[in-house]
Amino acid sequence: VSALAKDVGASTPLLDTVRRYYETAEAEGRADQDIAAIIEMLEAESHKKNK
């Protein structure tokens, strides 16, 4: 999707944001988990910001 968007000059801000979370989850060994892993990451990030 991102390659096609780049080819046609379309921006993909949501894809760019989500990709960062999926890459982080994969690096943390969570590649076999579903969207719940991303939600857990967002919750942890939110808790850090609210401290």
N, C-alpha and C positions, 0 to 999 in steps of 0.2 A: 504494500500500500504506500509506504513512504517513498519508495523509488518511483512509482507512478506519479505521485503528487509532485515530487521534485521535477520529473520530466515535463509536467504540464504547468509548473510554476504555482501550484496550489500550496497554501500554508496548511499545516496540520498541528495547531497548537495543543489540542487535546491529546492526540497521538504522541506528540513529543513529551508531554508531561507523564502520561501513563507509561510510556516506554521506560522512563527513568526508574519507576517503581518496579516494573517487571525485571529489569536488569539487576537492580539491587536485590530483589528476592532471589533471583537465580544465583547471584554471587554468595548469598547467605545459605545456599543449599536448600532453598524452598521451591525449586523448579517443579517438583512433583505435586505441589499443593495448588488449590484452586484460588479463586478471588478472595477467599477468607484471609490468605496470607497478605494480600495487599491491604485489606481492611485493617488487619493487625498492625501493619507498618504505619498506616495513616493514624491510627489511634495512638501509637507510641510517639509519633511525631507531634501530635496534638498535645499530648501530656507534657512533652519536653518544653513546648512553647508556652504552656500555661503555668509553668512553675515559677 
